[in-house]
Amino acid sequence: MVGNLQSLKARAFLTRLARDTRANTLALMTMALIPLAGMVGGGIDISRMYIVKTRLQHACDAGALAGRKMMGGGSWATNSYAARGEAERFFDANFNPNAYGTTLEAAADRRSFSESAGKVTGNARAVVPMTLMRIFGKTSETLSVTCDAEMRLPNTDVMFVLDTTGSMDFCPNGSSSCNGDANSRIAALRKAVKCFYQIVARLDVPDTVCNAVGAEPSGGTGNQVQIRFGFVPYSTNVNVGKLLPNDYLVDQWDYQTRKANMAVPPQSTNTYWETYGGGSLSQGNCLSFMKNESFGSFTPTPANSGGPNPEPTIVSSFPHDGGATDGTEWGWWGSSDRDGNSKSCRRRRTDVTTFYVEKFASWTYNQLPVTVSGLKAGGSSWNNSFNWPVGDTSIGNDVTNSTITWSGCIEERDTGEPTTDFDPIPDDKIDLDIDTVPHDDASRWKPALPRLIFTRGSTSGSNYNANSWTNGNTSNWSTAALTTSTDYNNNSTFFCPTEARKLQAWTDASAFQTYVNSLDPNGNTYHDIGIIWGARLMSPTGIFKTENATTPGGGEIERHMIFMTDGDTNANAGDYAAYGLPFFDHRQTGENPTKAQLDEQVNLRFLAICQWVRNSKITLWVVNFGEGQSQATQDRLEQCASEGRYFSNTDADGLQQTFKSIADQISQLRLTK
């Protein structure tokens, strides 16, 4: 009982004590000071760390970007690593190592920048001393950041449409004395294109030192972006046929050619006398001889002789008058002396010879159908030649099958009725329809086959040459169909430039160098066919849309066409070009076209496709190179270009600088982190 009473008293005391708050505040505050100090001190130190890291990241980014800009299209090591020094200066200008009490004594400990494959990478760090956090044993915190910047293009396609006509062999001032040497226009173009590649692809072309770029780049652009280059060298034609599937070309096409007319010679009849027997011959035996019957040692001549076709067959007959008497018309039996002791006999023989071998009679010259399907090897593979019986002019009237070689140049698809109004492009101008996929012979292309061409009416001049024809004088040509034994030559002019290349990633600088060095100046100037095929090969909605619409990963692509020329349009009625032979075919004009009419067609079609390119969101850069172009040509080229994208250069250094400027504008510097 006593125990229970004491327990109740103790419980009541504790209850009163718990309810009494007098003098508890000091104890509670004392207990709360420790976590409160940690919270406040941690907040202050964390804020300082956040500010320092932000400033550190900004300084690192600024340094990386400045270093990459200084590097440009050259090398990280150029001018004693000037780009690295620029990166370090920008970092130091943007980060005070003494701010917020940060420490790291040596600058090299604060920041470092390096470069690989065109990307500049930076690392920076700073030590931030703690304040109130020290009471918890945390005296400092080391902060680190990384940054990088690179000359990264967006996914980019660049199509070079390059004038490789004969005048590109001249000096920039128009003199023909250069003739392909290091001072020629073509040499300057090759170098400018390779220097452009070095800037954009970040790869060193072995045979090229670019004075407008600096030290040679290396490393490439990596695999994070798609960069492709394509080429359309043009002159009188373009070499694009073998880039196409077999079904995009016709199986048969009409060419200004010839065919041999063959004749079977008529039967030949020959009647003559045959004599037999120089000794004693009876009248009966003489009659047997005249009938071609056997007697004694005489074996009759067969009535029919000759082998199977094509050997001739001979049918012989022996007409006689039924007797063997002296002086008859059909047989004669007489003596070799007056006494009649020695007798001989003769008969008339008729041989009818029938020939079966055809022999050349004449040529028919006209626009004639030729089967060209022998060039198709299946899919996108092509044969280089087929046989066709046009003979060989060097041998004369030789009608045997000739080897018809194909270099890859084409004749354009249907061009509709002649017109000078191309705004808008008429619907019947399938040749100017960039995107339509071939579906019938009107929309298919035709192989350009100069070995088939015979310019009737011209018997002088050079014979067939695998690369080109000279002369081209149409003054004695005839458009009329002719049947004659005259062996006409091909006196048209024909030039097929270096084969074009579809857009592709040129990751091997040596392969790029080899291709560019193969550009060979030859032929006349047809600007329209060059830009037509530049547009076709890069269009995202045309015949190569599966390759051009997006990257394999579905990424968008920026598109640029660089069109370079050195001269005025030069079209002629005697040029076998992409629209056939104007003198004979007049596909773009009426009959008997003048040079002025042909030049006008090229220029109008050229401007029509320029507009198509610009409307297709393709940036069109136009470069005029050299001296001597007419003002009309310069105005037309400027009209062709996208706004602000026309350049004119008169020397090699200027051309290289222009290509560098274009490359720099295409290359967009982007901070990747």
Order of alpha helices (4+ residues) and beta strands (2+ residues): alpha-alpha-alpha-alpha-beta-beta-beta-beta-alpha-beta-beta-beta-alpha-beta-beta-beta-beta-beta-beta-beta-beta-beta-beta-beta-beta-beta-alpha-alpha-alpha-beta-alpha-alpha-beta-alpha-beta-alpha-beta
